[in-house]
């Protein structure tokens, strides 16, 4: 029996960039215009970002086109309503999140990005 995936140090070399995540602030209802408010405390995570249009599914199972995918190795819980800032400063919407777990628990997530 091998090591749990979360213990594979060789995976670290795949995460060649960083992204910043800000959780949506659920303690407020957002601005007067319905724009969501985000936490001022952010998390910077090592990530792997692939660009390219492809088909995916949103949280409701509807077929959608995505502009890219970000993989992060983190135990943080990430929601599609969170705000992501890529290394180039852009902030595409997160349209789907798939968390990964092994026998040690949560260790990463795949984030599909919208346009």
C-alpha positions, 0 to 999 in steps of 0.5 A, spaced: 500 500 500 502 506 497 502 513 501 496 517 501 496 522 495 496 528 499 503 526 502 506 526 495 511 531 495 512 530 487 505 533 486 508 540 489 512 541 482 506 541 478 503 548 482 507 553 478 503 559 480 499 562 485 492 564 486 488 569 491 482 567 494 477 571 498 471 568 501 464 571 499 462 575 506 455 572 508 455 576 514 452 582 509 447 582 503 452 585 499 452 592 496 446 596 494 446 594 487 446 586 489 454 586 488 457 581 493 461 583 498 468 579 499 472 578 506 478 582 507 482 576 509 485 572 503 488 566 502 494 565 497 494 558 494 499 554 490 496 552 483 496 550 476 492 553 471 490 551 464 487 555 459 483 553 454 475 553 452 472 546 454 465 544 456 464 542 463 458 542 468 456 548 473 453 546 480 446 545 478 449 540 472 447 544 466 452 544 461 457 550 460 463 553 457 469 554 461 475 558 460 480 554 464 481 550 470 485 551 476 488 546 481 490 548 488 493 543 493 489 546 499 485 543 505 481 550 504 473 549 503 472 553 496 465 555 494 463 557 487 461 564 490 468 566 492 472 571 488 479 568 485 484 573 483 489 569 478 497 571 477 495 576 471 490 580 476 484 577 472 478 575 476 474 570 472 468 567 476 468 560 479 463 556 476 464 549 479 468 546 484 470 539 485 474 538 492 479 532 492 480 527 498 484 521 500 484 517 507 487 523 510 481 528 508 481 534 504 487 535 500 485 539 494 480 542 489 479 543 481 476 550 480 472 551 473 473 558 471 467 562 467 468 568 462 
